Amino acid sequence: MKCLLSFSIIIFCATSIFSQSKFEREYKVQESDVPQRALQFLDQLGTEQKVKWYAEESQDGKSFEAKTIKKSKLFSIEFDTLGALQDVEIEIEESEIPKMVFTNLCKHLDSIFLDYKFRKIQLQYSGPDQVIIDAIQRETISSTLTTKYEIITKGRNESGTQLYEITFDKNGEMIKKAVIVFKSSDHLEY
Amino acid sequence: MNIRVAFYFYLFFSFLVVKGFGQDSYRIGTLPSVNLNKTLSDEWKVNANWQSRQVYKTGTFQESSESKFDYVLNDFTFLGSKNVGLNNSFAAGFLIRVEGDQIIYRTIQQFAVVKRYSSFRLAHRLSTDQTFEENEKTEFRFRYRLTGEIPLNGQSVDQGEFYLKVNHEYLNSLQGDEYDMEIRLIPFIGYSLNAKNKFELGLDYRINSFIDNESSSSFWLAINWYYKL
């Protein structure tokens, strides 16, 4: 009887295993899997530590991401499947954002949230390869360089507390705001 | 020190401590479970769990052993959970244990914190429960469990990927004047089939009654299925 009960529960539940869901996957890849053009960019940029490579696949396509450390900062560099540079993200401190930009950015956050806390700040560069390398190595800012700030913040408003990813332009004007949805943690809680 | 490295050290030393206890009797068996989860809103979710226990071998480490199949029990657990803030949740519910002809009831309260790091998740679970059994004094337990999840490919566990999960739990039990402590160490290999299904296979090692040197160990092959409704 007990075995039958157990078996029935398993069979009942097994009918629900294969369901459709949005496809999104990020996984580690070897350097040999990465397009040559992306490797050349990393060589030009110069890194202080080993580069970790990841591939990201979703319904929108595939991309490669390099994670490394340069000047004691964490760099995330994204490329398309041909190795063309998409953007460079550099983790920075609050104090490294120019004062005027930071004031503008905080004004926006004050208007959205009752309370907020920075979790992560990234300086995001996009533009021609050499312009980005110059910005990083020589701190030369060209007019063709696009600078953005991507901020992960824990924000509380009337509807509750959530984690947000908010992108600001070089002047601290808000461009994009998205709620970060956590992966299920049921298997960690129960 | 990196939190992930710190967790490895913690597990290594915990394992040494567990291995250091004297071990007398033991049981070997299986512990399959099905865990159904339903999110009701941003704040509320419910969990239903069925777990059964089968023993295949019992004995003492230095002496005799007996191989005999015994379907020991079925546990049915129902919990309601409320998210508090970003990482925390309170849950409460009950368990019904069917063991032979006997039915045992347990009420459960728990508080869980899930911390998210780069390439790693760490969960703390504090829980209390009260077990009611006919002709027995009520048993009160206070438990703390630390769980680490380590993706085996990439920085987070995506569908079609494997992961390691390790539970380490301390259970304090008080029944009448009798106090006991149980320690559990459960390494799992998990597989995320898709956003709704996760499967885990692990070795559930438990040791109790070691305070008075008459320890009892259990080795369970744990098989878990988590399904999101």
Interface residues (C-beta under 8 A of the other chain):
Chain A: K2 C3 L5 S6 I9 I10 C13 S16 I17 F18 S19 S21 K22 F23 E24 R25 E26 Y27 K28 Y54 K154 G160 T161 Q162 L163 F182 K183 S184 S185 D186 H187 L188 E189 Y190
Chain B: P32 V34 N35 L36 N37 D42 E43 N47 N49 W50 S52 Y71 N74 L79 S81 G85 L86 S89 A91 A112 V114 R116 R121 A123 R125 T147 E149 N153 G154 Q155 S156 V157 D158 Q159 G160 E161 K165 G190 L193 N194 A195 K196 N197 K198 E200 N224 W225 Y226 Y227 K228 L229
